[in-house]
Amino acid sequence: MKIDVLTLFPEFLSNLSTWSIIGRAVDAKILTLDYINIRDYSRNKHKKVDDYSYGGGPGMVMTPQPIVDAINSVKEDNSWIIYLSPQGKRLDQNIVNRLSKKEHLILVCGHYEGIDNRVVEHYIDEEISIGDYVLTGGEIPAMVLIDSVSRLLPGVLTSEESFSEESHYKGLLEYPQYTRPYDYEGYKVPDLLLSGNHKEIEKWRHYQALKTTFLKRPDILENLELSKEDMEILETIKKELNK
């Protein structure tokens, strides 16, 4: 996969190429990351990339020309162009899974009061938000998107299990995890996890994943197609909590 990030602050993102899982993907040539400075494409003699908003109002708006020229400098037939925007669809695992199958992503990072809407209407394939709050620019959302997508690329992680059991990958939050020591200041690891009975451990983990999701993110359950068995488990969990 190739990802091009269009930004006014490429230095803010430059360390991504050497960082953790992303760095591993880059080193293995599974992922190519490039950062394009939108300002380099400004035709203004002062390299200006923003102007006052038509109709008045506070703040400046990024002008279309530098952004469109920056997009065209890297755009290919297989490119998928994303604008990191608070008005976009909220990023979730389904979107991440879908984007991980793309060959080329172009991420456009806005600043100030955003970008000229003609760019959004005519040059952007998809708008994505990482949450309902305001950030200074699109660089942090771009980093979140790159991190979440790159770990799903084939060959990046050592085993499919490394991501297929994680929170959100199958819809539910992840079950509780434990490691050594067995007894820490009187708090012990559940004995079942030391039993070697993998079938029972799997059942326990599924139960705990449902319980964790019910307690921490019940909104997730509303959007899942739960099996009859899962519904029965949830009823058991509710009774357990009401005791």
C-alpha positions as CSV (number, residue, x, y, z in Angstrom):
1,M,0.0,0.0,0.0
2,K,1.0,3.6,-0.7
3,I,-0.1,6.5,1.5
4,D,0.5,10.1,0.6
5,V,-0.3,12.7,3.3
6,L,-1.0,16.3,2.1
7,T,-0.2,18.7,4.9
8,L,1.1,22.1,5.8
9,F,3.3,20.4,8.5
10,P,5.1,17.4,7.0
11,E,7.7,17.5,9.8
12,F,5.0,16.8,12.3
13,L,4.4,13.4,10.7
14,S,7.9,12.5,9.5
15,N,8.7,10.2,12.5
16,L,5.8,7.9,11.6
17,S,8.0,6.1,9.1
18,T,10.3,4.8,11.8
19,W,7.8,4.2,14.5
20,S,6.7,0.8,15.9
21,I,4.4,-1.3,13.6
22,I,4.3,1.4,10.9
23,G,8.1,1.5,10.8
24,R,8.1,-2.3,10.4
25,A,5.7,-2.1,7.5
26,V,7.8,0.6,5.8
27,D,11.0,-1.4,6.4
28,A,9.4,-4.5,4.9
29,K,8.3,-2.4,1.9
30,I,4.7,-3.4,2.6
31,L,3.8,0.3,3.1
32,T,5.2,3.4,1.4
33,L,4.6,6.7,3.3
34,D,5.2,10.1,1.7
35,Y,4.4,13.6,3.1
36,I,3.6,16.3,0.6
37,N,3.8,20.0,1.7
38,I,0.7,21.7,0.3
39,R,2.5,25.1,0.5
40,D,5.0,23.9,-2.1
41,Y,2.2,23.9,-4.6
42,S,1.0,27.5,-4.0
43,R,1.3,29.8,-7.0
44,N,1.2,32.8,-4.7
45,K,4.6,34.5,-4.6
46,H,4.5,34.4,-0.8
47,K,3.4,30.8,-0.8
48,K,0.1,31.8,0.8
49,V,-2.4,28.9,1.1
50,D,-5.4,30.6,2.8
51,D,-7.7,33.5,2.4
52,Y,-10.7,35.2,4.0
53,S,-14.1,33.4,3.9
54,Y,-16.6,34.7,1.4
55,G,-19.6,36.0,3.3
56,G,-17.5,37.0,6.3
57,G,-16.8,35.2,9.5
58,P,-13.8,34.5,11.7
59,G,-10.8,32.6,10.6
60,M,-9.2,31.7,7.3
61,V,-10.0,29.1,4.7
62,M,-7.5,27.0,2.7
63,T,-7.7,27.9,-1.0
64,P,-8.4,25.2,-3.6
65,Q,-5.4,25.7,-6.0
66,P,-2.5,24.4,-3.8
67,I,-4.6,21.5,-2.5
68,V,-5.8,20.4,-5.9
69,D,-2.3,20.7,-7.4
70,A,-0.9,18.7,-4.5
71,I,-3.5,16.0,-5.0
72,N,-2.8,15.9,-8.8
73,S,0.9,15.5,-8.2
74,V,0.4,12.1,-6.5
75,K,-3.0,10.9,-7.8
76,E,-3.1,7.7,-9.8
77,D,-5.9,5.6,-11.3
78,N,-6.2,3.5,-8.1
79,S,-6.1,6.5,-5.6
80,W,-8.7,7.0,-2.9
81,I,-8.7,10.5,-1.6
82,I,-9.7,11.2,2.0
83,Y,-10.2,14.5,3.7
84,L,-9.8,14.3,7.5
85,S,-12.8,16.4,8.5
86,P,-15.1,16.8,11.6
87,Q,-18.0,16.5,9.2
88,G,-16.9,13.0,8.0
89,K,-18.0,9.5,8.9
90,R,-16.7,8.6,12.3
91,L,-13.8,6.2,11.9
92,D,-14.5,2.6,13.1
93,Q,-13.1,-0.8,12.5
94,N,-15.3,-1.5,9.5
95,I,-14.0,1.6,7.7
96,V,-10.4,0.6,8.7
97,N,-10.9,-2.9,7.3
98,R,-12.2,-1.5,4.1
99,L,-9.4,1.1,3.6
100,S,-6.8,-1.5,4.3
101,K,-7.7,-3.2,1.0
102,K,-7.0,0.0,-1.0
103,E,-3.8,0.3,-3.0
104,H,-3.3,4.0,-2.6
105,L,-4.6,6.4,-0.1
106,I,-4.2,10.2,-0.3
107,L,-4.9,11.9,3.0
108,V,-5.7,15.6,2.9
109,C,-5.1,17.5,6.2
110,G,-7.0,20.7,6.6
111,H,-6.2,23.7,8.8
112,Y,-7.7,27.0,9.9
113,E,-11.4,26.9,9.3
114,G,-11.1,24.1,6.8
115,I,-10.7,23.9,3.1
116,D,-12.6,25.4,0.2
117,N,-15.8,23.3,-0.2
118,R,-15.2,23.0,-4.0
119,V,-12.3,20.7,-3.2
120,V,-14.5,18.5,-1.0
121,E,-17.3,18.4,-3.6
122,H,-15.1,17.6,-6.7
123,Y,-11.8,16.1,-5.6
124,I,-12.5,14.2,-2.4
125,D,-13.8,10.6,-2.4
126,E,-14.5,10.3,1.3
127,E,-14.5,12.5,4.5
128,I,-13.5,10.8,7.7
129,S,-13.6,12.0,11.3
130,I,-11.9,10.4,14.4
131,G,-14.5,11.9,16.8
132,D,-16.9,14.6,17.7
133,Y,-14.4,17.2,18.9
134,V,-12.3,20.0,17.4
135,L,-8.6,19.6,16.6
136,T,-6.2,22.2,15.2
137,G,-5.7,20.3,12.0
138,G,-5.9,17.0,10.2
139,E,-2.4,15.6,11.1
140,I,-3.4,13.8,14.2
141,P,-6.4,12.1,12.5
142,A,-4.2,11.2,9.6
143,M,-1.8,9.5,12.1
144,V,-4.6,7.6,13.7
145,L,-5.8,6.4,10.3
146,I,-2.4,5.4,9.1
147,D,-1.7,3.4,12.4
148,S,-5.0,1.6,12.3
149,V,-4.8,0.7,8.6
150,S,-1.1,-0.3,8.4
151,R,-1.4,-3.0,11.1
152,L,-4.0,-4.8,8.9
153,L,-1.8,-5.0,5.9
154,P,-0.8,-8.6,5.1
155,G,2.7,-9.5,6.5
156,V,2.9,-6.5,8.9
157,L,2.0,-8.4,12.1
158,T,3.5,-11.8,12.9
159,S,0.2,-13.6,13.1
160,E,-3.4,-12.9,12.1
161,E,-4.3,-13.5,15.7
162,S,-2.4,-10.4,16.6
163,F,-5.2,-8.2,15.4
164,S,-8.2,-10.6,14.9
165,E,-8.6,-10.9,18.7
166,E,-8.3,-7.2,19.5
167,S,-11.0,-4.8,20.5
168,H,-13.4,-3.9,17.8
169,Y,-12.0,-6.3,15.2
170,K,-14.9,-8.7,15.6
171,G,-17.3,-5.9,16.9
172,L,-16.9,-6.5,20.6
173,L,-14.4,-5.0,23.0
174,E,-11.5,-7.3,23.9
175,Y,-11.7,-9.7,26.9
176,P,-9.4,-9.0,29.9
177,Q,-5.7,-9.9,29.5
178,Y,-3.4,-11.1,32.3
179,T,0.3,-11.9,32.6
180,R,2.9,-12.8,35.2
181,P,3.0,-12.7,38.2
182,Y,0.0,-14.9,39.0
183,D,-0.5,-13.1,42.4
184,Y,0.2,-9.4,42.5
185,E,-0.4,-7.9,46.0
186,G,-3.2,-10.4,46.6
187,Y,-4.9,-9.9,43.2
188,K,-4.8,-13.2,41.3
189,V,-5.2,-14.2,37.7
190,P,-8.4,-16.2,37.1
191,D,-7.5,-19.9,37.6
192,L,-9.2,-21.0,34.4
193,L,-6.6,-19.2,32.4
194,L,-3.9,-21.5,33.9
195,S,-6.0,-24.7,33.4
196,G,-4.8,-25.5,29.8
197,N,-8.5,-26.1,28.9
198,H,-8.5,-24.1,25.7
199,K,-12.2,-24.7,24.9
200,E,-13.3,-23.4,28.3
201,I,-10.8,-20.5,28.1
202,E,-12.3,-19.5,24.7
203,K,-15.9,-19.6,26.2
204,W,-14.7,-17.5,29.2
205,R,-13.1,-15.0,26.9
206,H,-16.2,-14.6,24.8
207,Y,-18.3,-14.2,27.9
208,Q,-15.9,-11.5,29.2
209,A,-15.8,-9.7,25.9
210,L,-19.6,-9.5,25.9
211,K,-19.5,-8.3,29.5
212,T,-16.8,-5.7,28.9
213,T,-18.7,-4.4,25.9
214,F,-22.0,-4.3,27.9
215,L,-20.4,-2.3,30.7
216,K,-18.1,0.0,28.8
217,R,-19.7,0.5,25.4
218,P,-23.3,-0.7,25.3
219,D,-23.9,1.4,22.2
220,I,-21.7,-1.1,20.3
221,L,-24.1,-4.0,21.1
222,E,-27.0,-2.0,19.6
223,N,-25.3,-2.2,16.2
224,L,-24.3,-5.9,16.2
225,E,-26.3,-8.9,15.0
226,L,-26.0,-11.0,18.1
227,S,-26.7,-14.7,18.1
228,K,-29.3,-16.3,20.3
229,E,-26.5,-17.7,22.4
230,D,-25.0,-14.2,22.8
231,M,-28.4,-12.8,23.9
232,E,-28.7,-15.5,26.5
233,I,-25.2,-14.7,27.8
234,L,-26.1,-11.0,28.0
235,E,-29.2,-11.9,30.1
236,T,-27.0,-13.9,32.4
237,I,-24.6,-11.0,32.7
238,K,-27.4,-8.6,33.5
239,K,-28.7,-10.9,36.3
240,E,-25.1,-11.3,37.6
241,L,-24.7,-7.5,37.8
242,N,-28.1,-7.0,39.5
243,K,-27.3,-9.3,42.4
